[in-house]
Amino acid sequence: MERVDALCSCHANSSHERPSPVPSELLYLQLASANIQSREADHAASHLGKAVGIATLLKGTKYHGERRRSYLPVELCAKHGVSQERHEIEPGDDKDCTDLCAQPSDGMCDVVLAVASVAKNHLDEARALAGRIPREVRARV
């Protein structure tokens, strides 16, 4: 994922369509190391990796917000009223920090819920594929 300097400044669907590829790549590596060649397993690993990547993004949201960085979609933030102006505070300033430093706003909660829903959809898709994956392969994915 791109590194972003201000909260909510990445493109609308980047976190949904391009979470970090690392979780998926690690799952592919596990499959390859076990000499498993299954289109369904690769597809499930892709969805599972996306779910893990998005969950990791959300887990780090407060940390990144405190450092005036974000990987959340800007259009989604705008839709839910998460203001970028609140995130342009200089370090050491005695103004409010960000929506993420204290109690998250309702808008921020809505953004997080929307992004988490995408992760859940990927997880559900991976689970749906599990029935088509051989039993010995399922343990790897």
OpenMM code with the backbone's topology and positions (N, CA, C; nanometers):
from openmm import Vec3, app, unit

residues = "MET GLU ARG VAL ASP ALA LEU CYS SER CYS HIS ALA ASN SER SER HIS GLU ARG PRO SER PRO VAL PRO SER GLU LEU LEU TYR LEU GLN LEU ALA SER ALA ASN ILE GLN SER ARG GLU ALA ASP HIS ALA ALA SER HIS LEU GLY LYS ALA VAL GLY ILE ALA THR LEU LEU LYS GLY THR LYS TYR HIS GLY GLU ARG ARG ARG SER TYR LEU PRO VAL GLU LEU CYS ALA LYS HIS GLY VAL SER GLN GLU ARG HIS GLU ILE GLU PRO GLY ASP ASP LYS ASP CYS THR ASP LEU CYS ALA GLN PRO SER ASP GLY MET CYS ASP VAL VAL LEU ALA VAL ALA SER VAL ALA LYS ASN HIS LEU ASP GLU ALA ARG ALA LEU ALA GLY ARG ILE PRO ARG GLU VAL ARG ALA ARG VAL".split()
positions = [
    Vec3(0.0821, -0.1178, 0.0000),
    Vec3(0.0000, 0.0000, 0.0000),
    Vec3(0.0866, 0.1242, 0.0000),
    Vec3(0.0328, 0.2263, -0.0584),
    Vec3(0.1069, 0.3515, -0.0628),
    Vec3(0.1170, 0.4112, 0.0774),
    Vec3(0.2224, 0.4851, 0.0987),
    Vec3(0.2356, 0.5586, 0.2238),
    Vec3(0.1688, 0.6938, 0.2030),
    Vec3(0.0899, 0.7366, 0.2962),
    Vec3(0.0113, 0.8579, 0.2808),
    Vec3(0.0448, 0.9528, 0.3945),
    Vec3(0.0578, 1.0833, 0.3634),
    Vec3(0.1008, 1.1797, 0.4640),
    Vec3(-0.0112, 1.2399, 0.5473),
    Vec3(-0.1338, 1.2361, 0.4999),
    Vec3(-0.2429, 1.2945, 0.5767),
    Vec3(-0.3555, 1.1933, 0.5894),
    Vec3(-0.4275, 1.2004, 0.6983),
    Vec3(-0.5356, 1.1062, 0.7203),
    Vec3(-0.6376, 1.1162, 0.6083),
    Vec3(-0.6817, 1.0023, 0.5612),
    Vec3(-0.7861, 0.9933, 0.4592),
    Vec3(-0.7462, 1.0554, 0.3269),
    Vec3(-0.6216, 1.0438, 0.2876),
    Vec3(-0.5818, 1.1068, 0.1622),
    Vec3(-0.5514, 1.0069, 0.0520),
    Vec3(-0.5805, 0.8788, 0.0752),
    Vec3(-0.5590, 0.7846, -0.0340),
    Vec3(-0.6850, 0.7759, -0.1196),
    Vec3(-0.6739, 0.7089, -0.2318),
    Vec3(-0.7860, 0.7023, -0.3247),
    Vec3(-0.8960, 0.6123, -0.2724),
    Vec3(-1.0148, 0.6343, -0.3225),
    Vec3(-1.1371, 0.5746, -0.2697),
    Vec3(-1.1303, 0.4253, -0.2446),
    Vec3(-1.0913, 0.3488, -0.3411),
    Vec3(-1.1026, 0.2051, -0.3250),
    Vec3(-0.9697, 0.1369, -0.3039),
    Vec3(-0.8625, 0.2130, -0.2814),
    Vec3(-0.7321, 0.1488, -0.2733),
    Vec3(-0.7236, 0.0480, -0.1601),
    Vec3(-0.7822, 0.0774, -0.0447),
    Vec3(-0.7734, -0.0187, 0.0647),
    Vec3(-0.8627, -0.1391, 0.0391),
    Vec3(-0.9680, -0.1207, -0.0383),
    Vec3(-1.0575, -0.2313, -0.0677),
    Vec3(-0.9990, -0.3205, -0.1769),
    Vec3(-0.9420, -0.2603, -0.2782),
    Vec3(-0.8958, -0.3364, -0.3931),
    Vec3(-0.7499, -0.3775, -0.3817),
    Vec3(-0.6695, -0.3019, -0.3065),
    Vec3(-0.5276, -0.3310, -0.3009),
    Vec3(-0.4741, -0.3295, -0.1593),
    Vec3(-0.5238, -0.4170, -0.0724),
    Vec3(-0.4586, -0.4233, 0.0580),
    Vec3(-0.3183, -0.4792, 0.0395),
    Vec3(-0.2394, -0.4746, 0.1414),
    Vec3(-0.1034, -0.5265, 0.1317),
    Vec3(-0.1036, -0.6671, 0.0737),
    Vec3(-0.0208, -0.6926, -0.0265),
    Vec3(-0.0179, -0.8265, -0.0863),
    Vec3(0.0570, -0.9291, -0.0014),
    Vec3(0.1234, -0.8856, 0.1036),
    Vec3(0.2076, -0.9752, 0.1821),
    Vec3(0.1302, -1.0942, 0.2413),
    Vec3(0.0136, -1.0744, 0.3044),
    Vec3(-0.0551, -1.1921, 0.3590),
    Vec3(-0.0881, -1.2976, 0.2524),
    Vec3(-0.1357, -1.2523, 0.1369),
    Vec3(-0.1660, -1.3468, 0.0287),
    Vec3(-0.0397, -1.4163, -0.0193),
    Vec3(0.0676, -1.3408, -0.0341),
    Vec3(0.1932, -1.3994, -0.0813),
    Vec3(0.2456, -1.5042, 0.0163),
    Vec3(0.2300, -1.4805, 0.1450),
    Vec3(0.2736, -1.5797, 0.2434),
    Vec3(0.1896, -1.7072, 0.2342),
    Vec3(0.0605, -1.6920, 0.2098),
    Vec3(-0.0242, -1.8098, 0.1925),
    Vec3(0.0123, -1.8855, 0.0645),
    Vec3(0.0397, -1.8117, -0.0436),
    Vec3(0.0841, -1.8765, -0.1681),
    Vec3(0.2147, -1.9530, -0.1440),
    Vec3(0.3033, -1.8937, -0.0668),
    Vec3(0.4315, -1.9576, -0.0366),
    Vec3(0.4101, -2.0873, 0.0415),
    Vec3(0.3178, -2.0850, 0.1375),
    Vec3(0.2862, -2.2073, 0.2116),
    Vec3(0.2347, -2.3159, 0.1180),
    Vec3(0.1458, -2.2779, 0.0270),
    Vec3(0.0923, -2.3760, -0.0676),
    Vec3(0.2026, -2.4310, -0.1573),
    Vec3(0.2878, -2.3416, -0.2069),
    Vec3(0.3965, -2.3843, -0.2957),
    Vec3(0.4959, -2.4736, -0.2221),
    Vec3(0.5259, -2.4410, -0.0965),
    Vec3(0.6227, -2.5211, -0.0211),
    Vec3(0.5702, -2.6619, 0.0071),
    Vec3(0.4385, -2.6755, 0.0092),
    Vec3(0.3783, -2.8074, 0.0294),
    Vec3(0.3476, -2.8751, -0.1045),
    Vec3(0.3938, -2.8127, -0.2123),
    Vec3(0.3732, -2.8643, -0.3482),
    Vec3(0.2248, -2.8829, -0.3798),
    Vec3(0.1450, -2.7884, -0.3356),
    Vec3(0.0011, -2.7925, -0.3604),
    Vec3(-0.0299, -2.7009, -0.4781),
    Vec3(-0.0889, -2.7586, -0.5799),
    Vec3(-0.1284, -2.6829, -0.6977),
    Vec3(-0.2785, -2.6968, -0.7148),
    Vec3(-0.3495, -2.5988, -0.6655),
    Vec3(-0.4952, -2.6010, -0.6693),
    Vec3(-0.5453, -2.4601, -0.6976),
    Vec3(-0.6207, -2.4477, -0.8026),
    Vec3(-0.6765, -2.3166, -0.8386),
    Vec3(-0.7681, -2.2645, -0.7267),
    Vec3(-0.8486, -2.3550, -0.6703),
    Vec3(-0.9396, -2.3157, -0.5621),
    Vec3(-0.8624, -2.2717, -0.4379),
    Vec3(-0.7538, -2.3429, -0.4067),
    Vec3(-0.6724, -2.3047, -0.2910),
    Vec3(-0.6080, -2.1683, -0.3134),
    Vec3(-0.5589, -2.1437, -0.4345),
    Vec3(-0.5010, -2.0123, -0.4658),
    Vec3(-0.6066, -1.9030, -0.4534),
    Vec3(-0.7268, -1.9313, -0.5024),
    Vec3(-0.8348, -1.8326, -0.4955),
    Vec3(-0.8723, -1.8042, -0.3496),
    Vec3(-0.8835, -1.9098, -0.2691),
    Vec3(-0.9143, -1.8921, -0.1265),
    Vec3(-0.8023, -1.8161, -0.0560),
    Vec3(-0.6764, -1.8487, -0.0904),
    Vec3(-0.5628, -1.7784, -0.0299),
    Vec3(-0.5653, -1.6302, -0.0654),
    Vec3(-0.6048, -1.5991, -0.1870),
    Vec3(-0.6149, -1.4599, -0.2290),
    Vec3(-0.7172, -1.3846, -0.1439),
    Vec3(-0.8366, -1.4430, -0.1282),
    Vec3(-0.9409, -1.3771, -0.0485),
    Vec3(-0.9017, -1.3692, 0.0986),
    Vec3(-0.8461, -1.4767, 0.1505),
    Vec3(-0.8040, -1.4766, 0.2907),
    Vec3(-0.6932, -1.3734, 0.3136),
    Vec3(-0.5987, -1.3647, 0.2215),
    Vec3(-0.4910, -1.2667, 0.2325),
    Vec3(-0.5429, -1.1238, 0.2296),
    Vec3(-0.6426, -1.0984, 0.1443),
    Vec3(-0.7025, -0.9641, 0.1402),
    Vec3(-0.7717, -0.9318, 0.2718),
    Vec3(-0.8430, -1.0290, 0.3270),
    Vec3(-0.9105, -1.0072, 0.4553),
    Vec3(-0.8088, -0.9758, 0.5650),
    Vec3(-0.7006, -1.0501, 0.5681),
    Vec3(-0.5959, -1.0270, 0.6685),
    Vec3(-0.5305, -0.8904, 0.6465),
    Vec3(-0.5038, -0.8546, 0.5214),
    Vec3(-0.4433, -0.7246, 0.4902),
    Vec3(-0.5300, -0.6084, 0.5344),
    Vec3(-0.6602, -0.6180, 0.5077),
    Vec3(-0.7524, -0.5112, 0.5473),
    Vec3(-0.7643, -0.5057, 0.6995),
    Vec3(-0.7715, -0.6222, 0.7641),
    Vec3(-0.7786, -0.6242, 0.9107),
    Vec3(-0.6533, -0.5615, 0.9716),
    Vec3(-0.5382, -0.5883, 0.9119),
    Vec3(-0.4128, -0.5297, 0.9597),
    Vec3(-0.4153, -0.3778, 0.9415),
    Vec3(-0.4680, -0.3331, 0.8285),
    Vec3(-0.4831, -0.1893, 0.8037),
    Vec3(-0.5673, -0.1271, 0.9153),
    Vec3(-0.6794, -0.1891, 0.9463),
    Vec3(-0.7668, -0.1347, 1.0506),
    Vec3(-0.7002, -0.1390, 1.1877),
    Vec3(-0.6284, -0.2452, 1.2145),
    Vec3(-0.5598, -0.2575, 1.3438),
    Vec3(-0.4601, -0.1429, 1.3639),
    Vec3(-0.3967, -0.0980, 1.2571),
    Vec3(-0.2986, 0.0088, 1.2667),
    Vec3(-0.3533, 0.1486, 1.2487),
    Vec3(-0.4844, 0.1623, 1.2332),
    Vec3(-0.5438, 0.2928, 1.2041),
    Vec3(-0.5163, 0.3958, 1.3133),
    Vec3(-0.5337, 0.3597, 1.4383),
    Vec3(-0.5093, 0.4560, 1.5473),
    Vec3(-0.3618, 0.4959, 1.5509),
    Vec3(-0.2741, 0.3990, 1.5406),
    Vec3(-0.1304, 0.4260, 1.5408),
    Vec3(-0.0937, 0.5233, 1.4285),
    Vec3(-0.1398, 0.4947, 1.3097),
    Vec3(-0.1074, 0.5810, 1.1957),
    Vec3(-0.1746, 0.7175, 1.2084),
    Vec3(-0.2970, 0.7195, 1.2607),
    Vec3(-0.3676, 0.8466, 1.2792),
    Vec3(-0.2939, 0.9393, 1.3740),
    Vec3(-0.2366, 0.8826, 1.4790),
    Vec3(-0.1594, 0.9622, 1.5740),
    Vec3(-0.0339, 1.0200, 1.5099),
    Vec3(0.0103, 0.9602, 1.4014),
    Vec3(0.1282, 1.0074, 1.3279),
    Vec3(0.0892, 1.0793, 1.1991),
    Vec3(-0.0413, 1.1153, 1.1917),
    Vec3(-0.0969, 1.1898, 1.0788),
    Vec3(-0.0763, 1.1161, 0.9468),
    Vec3(-0.1054, 0.9872, 0.9487),
    Vec3(-0.1014, 0.9039, 0.8297),
    Vec3(-0.2281, 0.8183, 0.8280),
    Vec3(-0.2678, 0.7785, 0.7086),
    Vec3(-0.3827, 0.6906, 0.6983),
    Vec3(-0.3796, 0.6128, 0.5693),
    Vec3(-0.4474, 0.5022, 0.5725),
    Vec3(-0.4624, 0.4183, 0.4543),
    Vec3(-0.6107, 0.3950, 0.4287),
    Vec3(-0.6939, 0.4830, 0.4815),
    Vec3(-0.8384, 0.4737, 0.4627),
    Vec3(-0.8797, 0.5516, 0.3385),
    Vec3(-0.9836, 0.5041, 0.2683),
    Vec3(-1.0281, 0.5709, 0.1450),
    Vec3(-1.0802, 0.7123, 0.1707),
    Vec3(-1.0275, 0.8088, 0.0966),
    Vec3(-1.0639, 0.9492, 0.1175),
    Vec3(-1.2122, 0.9734, 0.0898),
    Vec3(-1.2675, 0.9130, -0.0152),
    Vec3(-1.4090, 0.9342, -0.0457),
    Vec3(-1.4983, 0.8768, 0.0634),
    Vec3(-1.4582, 0.7665, 0.1199),
    Vec3(-1.5344, 0.7065, 0.2292),
    Vec3(-1.5274, 0.7968, 0.3524),
    Vec3(-1.4115, 0.8523, 0.3794),
    Vec3(-1.3977, 0.9462, 0.4918),
    Vec3(-1.4846, 1.0694, 0.4692),
    Vec3(-1.4813, 1.1227, 0.3477),
    Vec3(-1.5621, 1.2412, 0.3159),
    Vec3(-1.7109, 1.2097, 0.3288),
    Vec3(-1.7516, 1.0938, 0.2813),
    Vec3(-1.8924, 1.0532, 0.2872),
    Vec3(-1.9428, 1.0497, 0.4309),
    Vec3(-1.8569, 1.0107, 0.5234),
    Vec3(-1.8969, 0.9975, 0.6638),
    Vec3(-1.8534, 1.1163, 0.7497),
    Vec3(-1.8103, 1.2240, 0.6848),
    Vec3(-1.7799, 1.3471, 0.7566),
    Vec3(-1.6536, 1.3453, 0.8389),
    Vec3(-1.5584, 1.2608, 0.8021),
    Vec3(-1.4295, 1.2599, 0.8713),
    Vec3(-1.3447, 1.3679, 0.8046),
    Vec3(-1.3245, 1.4765, 0.8754),
    Vec3(-1.2614, 1.5960, 0.8201),
    Vec3(-1.1100, 1.5861, 0.8143),
    Vec3(-1.0542, 1.6261, 0.7013),
    Vec3(-0.9092, 1.6299, 0.6885),
    Vec3(-0.8493, 1.7466, 0.7658),
    Vec3(-0.9248, 1.8558, 0.7831),
    Vec3(-0.8702, 1.9712, 0.8558),
    Vec3(-0.8312, 1.9350, 0.9977),
    Vec3(-0.9043, 1.8457, 1.0606),
    Vec3(-0.8715, 1.8064, 1.1984),
    Vec3(-0.7399, 1.7332, 1.2057),
    Vec3(-0.6880, 1.6905, 1.0905),
    Vec3(-0.5666, 1.6101, 1.0890),
    Vec3(-0.4444, 1.6908, 1.0477),
    Vec3(-0.4591, 1.8227, 1.0384),
    Vec3(-0.3474, 1.9071, 0.9977),
    Vec3(-0.2891, 1.9826, 1.1165),
    Vec3(-0.2854, 1.9195, 1.2287),
    Vec3(-0.2354, 1.9803, 1.3516),
    Vec3(-0.0877, 1.9474, 1.3667),
    Vec3(-0.0108, 2.0475, 1.3965),
    Vec3(0.1334, 2.0271, 1.4132),
    Vec3(0.1617, 1.9511, 1.5424),
    Vec3(0.2638, 1.8675, 1.5414),
    Vec3(0.3006, 1.7963, 1.6647),
    Vec3(0.3273, 1.8956, 1.7781),
    Vec3(0.2789, 1.8652, 1.8961),
    Vec3(0.2983, 1.9523, 2.0114),
    Vec3(0.1933, 2.0606, 2.0244),
    Vec3(0.1075, 2.0755, 1.9242),
    Vec3(0.0005, 2.1738, 1.9293),
    Vec3(-0.0978, 2.1312, 2.0374),
    Vec3(-0.1596, 2.2278, 2.1075),
    Vec3(-0.2517, 2.1896, 2.2131),
    Vec3(-0.3953, 2.1773, 2.1644),
    Vec3(-0.4161, 2.1835, 2.0330),
    Vec3(-0.5495, 2.1633, 1.9769),
    Vec3(-0.5839, 2.0146, 1.9838),
    Vec3(-0.7083, 1.9837, 1.9473),
    Vec3(-0.7468, 1.8424, 1.9390),
    Vec3(-0.6515, 1.7709, 1.8458),
    Vec3(-0.6218, 1.6462, 1.8759),
    Vec3(-0.5272, 1.5698, 1.7933),
    Vec3(-0.5934, 1.5259, 1.6640),
    Vec3(-0.6608, 1.4129, 1.6634),
    Vec3(-0.7325, 1.3654, 1.5453),
    Vec3(-0.8544, 1.2908, 1.5933),
    Vec3(-0.9372, 1.2526, 1.4990),
    Vec3(-1.0534, 1.1719, 1.5341),
    Vec3(-1.0100, 1.0412, 1.5989),
    Vec3(-0.8871, 1.0000, 1.5751),
    Vec3(-0.8429, 0.8689, 1.6216),
    Vec3(-0.7691, 0.8733, 1.7544),
    Vec3(-0.7227, 0.9904, 1.7973),
    Vec3(-0.6407, 0.9968, 1.9180),
    Vec3(-0.7221, 0.9783, 2.0449),
    Vec3(-0.8417, 1.0292, 2.0459),
    Vec3(-0.9254, 1.0171, 2.1644),
    Vec3(-1.0403, 0.9227, 2.1309),
    Vec3(-1.1606, 0.9664, 2.1568),
    Vec3(-1.2787, 0.8880, 2.1233),
    Vec3(-1.3081, 0.9061, 1.9750),
    Vec3(-1.3135, 0.7975, 1.8985),
    Vec3(-1.3423, 0.8111, 1.7557),
    Vec3(-1.4811, 0.8712, 1.7332),
    Vec3(-1.4922, 0.9540, 1.6304),
    Vec3(-1.6210, 1.0135, 1.5963),
    Vec3(-1.7124, 0.9067, 1.5377),
    Vec3(-1.8415, 0.9389, 1.5306),
    Vec3(-1.9363, 0.8466, 1.4674),
    Vec3(-1.8972, 0.8230, 1.3221),
    Vec3(-1.8509, 0.9292, 1.2552),
    Vec3(-1.8086, 0.9164, 1.1160),
    Vec3(-1.6921, 0.8199, 1.1010),
    Vec3(-1.5943, 0.8302, 1.1914),
    Vec3(-1.4798, 0.7396, 1.1842),
    Vec3(-1.5245, 0.5962, 1.2097),
    Vec3(-1.6161, 0.5774, 1.3024),
    Vec3(-1.6692, 0.4430, 1.3284),
    Vec3(-1.7384, 0.3879, 1.2041),
    Vec3(-1.8108, 0.4742, 1.1314),
    Vec3(-1.8774, 0.4310, 1.0080),
    Vec3(-1.7764, 0.3930, 0.9002),
    Vec3(-1.6674, 0.4689, 0.8906),
    Vec3(-1.5619, 0.4371, 0.7936),
    Vec3(-1.5001, 0.3018, 0.8280),
    Vec3(-1.4677, 0.2819, 0.9538),
    Vec3(-1.4072, 0.1560, 0.9976),
    Vec3(-1.5031, 0.0390, 0.9720),
    Vec3(-1.6307, 0.0583, 0.9995),
    Vec3(-1.7291, -0.0468, 0.9744),
    Vec3(-1.7363, -0.0810, 0.8255),
    Vec3(-1.7348, 0.0201, 0.7400),
    Vec3(-1.7413, -0.0035, 0.5952),
    Vec3(-1.6192, -0.0814, 0.5465),
    Vec3(-1.5023, -0.0436, 0.5945),
    Vec3(-1.3797, -0.1123, 0.5532),
    Vec3(-1.3780, -0.2545, 0.6116),
    Vec3(-1.4207, -0.2695, 0.7363),
    Vec3(-1.4257, -0.4021, 0.7980),
    Vec3(-1.5237, -0.4927, 0.7250),
    Vec3(-1.6304, -0.4360, 0.6716),
    Vec3(-1.7279, -0.5151, 0.5959),
    Vec3(-1.6654, -0.5740, 0.4703),
    Vec3(-1.5758, -0.4995, 0.4086),
    Vec3(-1.5054, -0.5510, 0.2912),
    Vec3(-1.4185, -0.6698, 0.3315),
    Vec3(-1.3489, -0.6575, 0.4427),
    Vec3(-1.2662, -0.7685, 0.4919),
    Vec3(-1.3540, -0.8907, 0.5211),
    Vec3(-1.4669, -0.8684, 0.5839),
    Vec3(-1.5586, -0.9786, 0.6158),
    Vec3(-1.6078, -1.0460, 0.4883),
    Vec3(-1.6364, -0.9686, 0.3842),
    Vec3(-1.6797, -1.0275, 0.2567),
    Vec3(-1.5710, -1.1172, 0.1979),
    Vec3(-1.4451, -1.0740, 0.2063),
    Vec3(-1.3345, -1.1572, 0.1578),
    Vec3(-1.3219, -1.2845, 0.2413),
    Vec3(-1.3381, -1.2730, 0.3716),
    Vec3(-1.3318, -1.3897, 0.4586),
    Vec3(-1.4448, -1.4878, 0.4252),
    Vec3(-1.5651, -1.4351, 0.4049),
    Vec3(-1.6785, -1.5203, 0.3687),
    Vec3(-1.6541, -1.5919, 0.2359),
    Vec3(-1.5946, -1.5202, 0.1412),
    Vec3(-1.5648, -1.5809, 0.0106),
    Vec3(-1.4615, -1.6930, 0.0261),
    Vec3(-1.3596, -1.6719, 0.1081),
    Vec3(-1.2599, -1.7763, 0.1323),
    Vec3(-1.3246, -1.8976, 0.1985),
    Vec3(-1.4138, -1.8740, 0.2929),
    Vec3(-1.4833, -1.9845, 0.3595),
    Vec3(-1.5723, -2.0607, 0.2620),
    Vec3(-1.6363, -1.9884, 0.1713),
    Vec3(-1.7223, -2.0530, 0.0717),
    Vec3(-1.6408, -2.1438, -0.0207),
    Vec3(-1.5182, -2.1047, -0.0477),
    Vec3(-1.4315, -2.1855, -0.1339),
    Vec3(-1.3768, -2.3088, -0.0618),
    Vec3(-1.3803, -2.3082, 0.0692),
    Vec3(-1.3211, -2.4177, 0.1475),
    Vec3(-1.3820, -2.5537, 0.1136),
    Vec3(-1.5095, -2.5565, 0.0821),
    Vec3(-1.5740, -2.6824, 0.0494),
    Vec3(-1.5236, -2.7459, -0.0795),
    Vec3(-1.4615, -2.6663, -0.1649),
    Vec3(-1.4101, -2.7176, -0.2927),
    Vec3(-1.2607, -2.7480, -0.2881),
    Vec3(-1.2026, -2.7302, -0.1702),
    Vec3(-1.0585, -2.7537, -0.1554),
    Vec3(-1.0382, -2.8896, -0.0877),
    Vec3(-0.9464, -2.9711, -0.1375),
    Vec3(-0.9209, -3.1005, -0.0736),
    Vec3(-0.8859, -3.0829, 0.0753),
    Vec3(-0.9288, -3.1779, 0.1558),
    Vec3(-0.9119, -3.1718, 0.3013),
    Vec3(-0.7658, -3.1462, 0.3419),
    Vec3(-0.6715, -3.2148, 0.2792),
    Vec3(-0.5302, -3.1987, 0.3170),
    Vec3(-0.4769, -3.0596, 0.2824),
    Vec3(-0.5417, -2.9926, 0.1897),
    Vec3(-0.5013, -2.8584, 0.1502),
    Vec3(-0.5607, -2.7541, 0.2460),
    Vec3(-0.6808, -2.7808, 0.2969),
    Vec3(-0.7497, -2.6839, 0.3839),
    Vec3(-0.6676, -2.6471, 0.5063),
    Vec3(-0.5923, -2.7397, 0.5584),
    Vec3(-0.5098, -2.7118, 0.6766),
    Vec3(-0.4037, -2.6074, 0.6471),
    Vec3(-0.3628, -2.5967, 0.5216),
    Vec3(-0.2590, -2.4994, 0.4836),
    Vec3(-0.3163, -2.3597, 0.4609),
    Vec3(-0.4422, -2.3536, 0.4273),
    Vec3(-0.5061, -2.2244, 0.3972),
    Vec3(-0.5922, -2.1872, 0.5090),
] * unit.nanometer
topology = app.Topology()
chain = topology.addChain("A")
for resn in residues:
    res = topology.addResidue(resn, chain)
    for name in ("N", "CA", "C"):
        topology.addAtom(name, app.Element.getBySymbol(name[0]), res)
